[in-house]
Amino acid sequence: MLFNQLIEMALLSLGYSHSSAAQAKGMIQVGKWNPVPLSYVTDAPDATVADMLQDVYHVVTLKIQLHSCPKLEDLPPEQWSHSTVRNALKELLKDMNQSSLAKECPLSQLTINRLLNWLTINSKIMSNSTNRFSPRCYQA
């Protein structure tokens, strides 16, 4: 595996989505040293994980920072809307796999499935409505 793919491959193997994995930032810490971004370790695009870590694998810590959106509760009240909540819920359900969602979410599988169906139906309705009522450009 290439060294520059380490973070993305680690997150994908843990069940994260491709979009979350691609946006993540990685740092590596050797022993008690300060962590450094992986991009600082090497410029070689063909360097493998084995090449880079074979001598220090037993004292290396990989730190991964995922990109996150602001929490809904941190939004000012005027930014709370049906679409804000719907989009946040849609992203959560899209980005998390079923097992990790079940661990973190007190909702039953039936409720999660109903939410997914509701979001899918509403997305299709919104898309159809937008297409039907959007202004058309006419040439004279």
C-alpha positions as CSV (number, residue, x, y, z in Angstrom):
1,M,0.0,0.0,0.0
2,L,1.3,3.5,-0.8
3,F,2.1,5.7,2.1
4,N,0.0,8.6,0.8
5,Q,-3.0,6.3,0.8
6,L,-2.6,5.2,4.4
7,I,-5.3,7.4,6.0
8,E,-7.9,6.8,3.3
9,M,-7.4,3.0,3.3
10,A,-7.5,2.9,7.2
11,L,-10.8,4.7,7.3
12,L,-12.3,2.7,4.5
13,S,-11.4,-0.5,6.2
14,L,-13.1,0.8,9.4
15,G,-16.3,1.4,7.4
16,Y,-16.2,5.2,6.7
17,S,-17.5,6.5,3.4
18,H,-15.2,7.5,0.6
19,S,-16.1,11.1,1.0
20,S,-15.2,11.1,4.7
21,A,-12.0,9.2,4.1
22,A,-10.9,11.5,1.3
23,Q,-11.4,14.6,3.4
24,A,-9.6,13.3,6.5
25,K,-6.2,14.5,7.6
26,G,-3.5,12.3,9.0
27,M,-0.6,12.8,11.4
28,I,2.0,10.5,12.5
29,Q,3.7,10.5,15.9
30,V,6.9,8.6,16.6
31,G,7.3,7.8,20.3
32,K,7.0,11.0,22.4
33,W,7.8,13.3,19.5
34,N,5.3,15.9,18.4
35,P,3.0,14.6,15.7
36,V,3.6,15.7,12.1
37,P,1.4,15.7,9.0
38,L,1.9,12.6,6.8
39,S,2.6,14.9,3.9
40,Y,5.8,16.2,5.7
41,V,7.2,12.7,6.0
42,T,8.0,12.1,2.4
43,D,7.6,13.7,-1.1
44,A,8.0,10.4,-2.9
45,P,4.7,9.4,-4.5
46,D,5.7,5.8,-4.8
47,A,6.8,5.3,-1.2
48,T,5.1,2.4,0.5
49,V,3.9,2.1,4.1
50,A,6.5,-0.7,4.6
51,D,9.3,1.5,3.2
52,M,8.4,4.4,5.5
53,L,7.6,2.6,8.8
54,Q,9.5,-0.7,8.8
55,D,12.1,0.5,11.3
56,V,9.7,2.4,13.6
57,Y,6.4,0.5,13.3
58,H,6.4,-0.5,17.0
59,V,6.6,3.2,18.2
60,V,4.4,4.9,15.7
61,T,0.9,6.3,16.4
62,L,-1.3,7.3,13.6
63,K,-3.7,10.2,14.3
64,I,-6.6,10.8,12.0
65,Q,-8.7,13.9,12.0
66,L,-12.1,13.7,10.2
67,H,-13.7,16.7,8.6
68,S,-16.9,17.6,10.4
69,C,-19.7,20.0,10.0
70,P,-20.9,22.2,12.8
71,K,-23.3,20.5,15.1
72,L,-27.0,21.4,14.7
73,E,-27.2,22.5,18.3
74,D,-24.5,25.0,17.6
75,L,-26.4,26.7,14.9
76,P,-28.2,29.9,15.7
77,P,-32.0,29.4,15.9
78,E,-32.7,31.3,12.6
79,Q,-30.6,28.7,10.8
80,W,-32.8,25.8,12.0
81,S,-35.0,24.7,9.2
82,H,-36.6,21.5,7.9
83,S,-34.0,21.4,5.1
84,T,-31.1,21.9,7.5
85,V,-32.2,19.0,9.7
86,R,-33.1,16.8,6.7
87,N,-29.8,17.4,5.0
88,A,-27.8,16.8,8.2
89,L,-29.8,13.6,8.8
90,K,-29.3,12.5,5.2
91,E,-25.5,13.0,5.5
92,L,-25.3,11.1,8.7
93,L,-27.2,8.2,7.4
94,K,-25.2,8.2,4.1
95,D,-21.8,8.5,5.8
96,M,-22.2,5.9,8.6
97,N,-22.5,2.2,8.1
98,Q,-25.3,0.3,9.7
99,S,-23.2,-1.3,12.5
100,S,-21.6,2.0,13.7
101,L,-25.0,3.8,13.4
102,A,-26.7,1.1,15.5
103,K,-24.0,1.5,18.2
104,E,-24.3,5.3,18.4
105,C,-28.0,5.8,17.7
106,P,-30.8,4.8,20.1
107,L,-33.2,4.3,17.2
108,S,-34.4,0.9,16.2
109,Q,-33.5,-0.5,12.8
110,L,-37.1,-0.1,11.7
111,T,-37.0,3.6,12.6
112,I,-33.7,4.1,10.7
113,N,-35.2,2.3,7.6
114,R,-38.3,4.5,7.8
115,L,-36.1,7.6,8.0
116,L,-34.1,6.5,5.0
117,N,-37.2,5.9,3.0
118,W,-38.7,9.2,4.0
119,L,-35.5,11.1,3.0
120,T,-35.4,9.3,-0.3
121,I,-39.0,10.1,-1.1
122,N,-38.6,13.7,-0.1
123,S,-35.4,14.1,-2.1
124,K,-37.2,12.8,-5.2
125,I,-40.2,15.1,-4.6
126,M,-37.9,18.1,-4.1
127,S,-35.9,17.2,-7.2
128,N,-39.0,16.8,-9.4
129,S,-40.5,20.0,-8.0
130,T,-37.4,22.0,-8.7
131,N,-37.1,20.7,-12.2
132,R,-40.8,21.4,-12.9
133,F,-40.9,24.9,-11.5
134,S,-37.4,26.2,-12.3
135,P,-37.2,29.1,-14.7
136,R,-36.3,28.3,-18.3
137,C,-34.0,30.3,-20.4
138,Y,-35.5,31.2,-23.8
139,Q,-33.6,32.6,-26.7
140,A,-35.3,35.3,-28.8
